[in-house]
Amino acid sequence: MSAAALLDRLDGVVRYGEGRWRARCPVCDSRRDALAITETDDGVVLLHCFRNQCAAVDIAGAVGLDASALFPPRIEGVHATKPVKRRFKAAQVLSAVNLELIEVLIIVGAILRRGSVTSTEYERLKISVRRVSLAEGATHER
């Protein structure tokens, strides 16, 4: 199910961005937009009631849906979904890159003292380089 089927059954729906809405919670009958609805990239519908912390299963049931409707249909023979690429705030990425660069400095210092690198240090350097390279596309601005 997409979020649209749920949204059609809720009152006071307001869109707050791509795949994000607020509405009245049908369980606690909130007067304001206490229910947050988010549809993830992989089709999962997330629900959160800020007023009374109503359970997602209760929210779905209150509008005549089974909780399984909050998840994309299963494909026979497929047990896992494709991983979703997570996006992080720039400060989070910079912090992670900083830790990787400290690791690199420690290993380079050991190389300078000994004049060589161990296979373990070399493998760790490759991991750090890969992580720093991946960090370039991991940010989003809000």
C-alpha positions in Angstrom: 0.0 0.0 0.0 1.2 3.5 -0.6 0.5 6.2 1.9 -2.3 7.5 -0.4 -4.7 4.8 0.7 -4.1 5.7 4.4 -4.2 9.5 3.8 -7.7 9.1 2.1 -9.0 7.7 5.4 -7.6 10.4 7.7 -8.9 13.8 8.7 -7.0 17.1 8.5 -4.2 15.9 6.3 -1.5 18.5 5.5 1.6 17.7 3.4 4.9 18.8 4.9 7.3 17.7 2.2 8.2 14.8 -0.1 6.6 11.7 1.4 5.7 13.5 4.7 2.2 14.5 6.1 0.5 15.4 9.3 -3.1 14.6 10.2 -5.5 14.0 13.1 -4.9 10.8 14.9 -7.9 8.5 14.5 -7.2 6.7 17.8 -7.0 9.5 20.3 -9.0 11.9 18.0 -6.4 14.6 18.3 -7.7 18.1 17.5 -4.5 19.1 15.8 -2.1 17.5 13.4 -0.6 15.1 16.0 -0.1 12.2 13.7 3.0 12.2 11.5 3.0 10.0 8.4 6.1 9.3 6.4 6.4 7.1 3.3 10.0 5.8 3.0 11.8 5.2 -0.3 11.2 1.5 0.0 7.4 1.9 0.4 7.1 1.5 4.2 4.5 3.8 5.8 5.7 5.1 9.2 3.2 6.5 11.7 3.9 8.5 14.9 1.3 10.0 17.2 2.8 12.9 19.1 -0.2 13.4 21.4 -0.7 10.0 23.1 2.0 7.8 21.4 -0.8 5.6 19.8 0.5 2.4 18.3 0.8 2.2 14.5 -1.3 -1.0 14.5 -4.1 0.8 16.4 -3.9 3.7 14.0 -4.2 1.5 11.0 -7.0 -0.5 12.6 -8.9 2.7 13.4 -9.2 3.5 9.7 -10.1 -0.1 8.7 -6.6 -1.2 7.6 -4.5 -4.1 8.7 -1.0 -3.3 10.0 0.5 -5.2 7.0 -0.9 -2.4 4.8 1.8 -0.2 6.1 4.4 -2.3 4.3 5.0 -2.9 0.6 3.6 -6.2 -0.7 6.0 -9.1 -0.5 7.4 -10.6 -3.7 7.3 -14.4 -3.6 10.8 -15.8 -3.1 12.3 -12.5 -2.1 13.1 -12.1 1.6 14.9 -8.8 1.8 14.5 -5.4 0.2 17.2 -3.5 -1.5 19.1 -1.4 1.0 18.1 2.2 1.1 20.9 4.7 0.8 20.9 6.7 4.0 21.4 10.5 4.0 23.1 12.3 6.9 23.5 15.8 8.0 26.8 17.4 7.0 28.0 17.6 10.6 27.5 13.9 11.1 29.5 13.1 7.9 32.3 15.5 8.9 32.5 13.9 12.3 32.8 10.4 10.8 35.4 11.6 8.2 37.4 13.2 11.1 37.6 9.8 12.9 38.7 8.1 9.7 41.5 10.7 9.2 42.6 10.3 12.8 42.9 6.6 12.0 45.0 7.3 8.9 47.3 9.7 10.9 47.9 7.0 13.6 48.8 4.4 11.0 51.0 6.8 9.0 52.8 7.7 12.3 53.4 4.0 12.9 54.8 3.6 9.4 57.2 6.6 10.0 58.4 5.0 13.2 58.9 1.5 11.8 59.5 2.2 8.2 56.8 -0.3 7.1 53.1 -1.1 7.3 51.5 -4.3 8.5 48.9 -6.1 6.5 46.3 -5.2 9.2 47.2 -1.5 9.0 47.1 -1.6 5.2 43.6 -3.2 5.2 42.5 -0.6 7.8 43.8 2.2 5.5 41.8 0.8 2.6 38.7 0.9 4.7 39.3 4.5 5.8 39.9 5.6 2.2 36.7 3.8 1.0 34.6 5.4 3.9 36.0 8.9 3.2 35.2 8.4 -0.6 31.6 7.3 0.3 31.1 10.3 2.5 31.0 12.7 -0.5 27.4 11.6 -1.4 26.1 10.9 2.0 24.9 14.4 3.1 21.7 16.3 2.7 20.8 19.8 3.8 17.6 20.7 5.6 
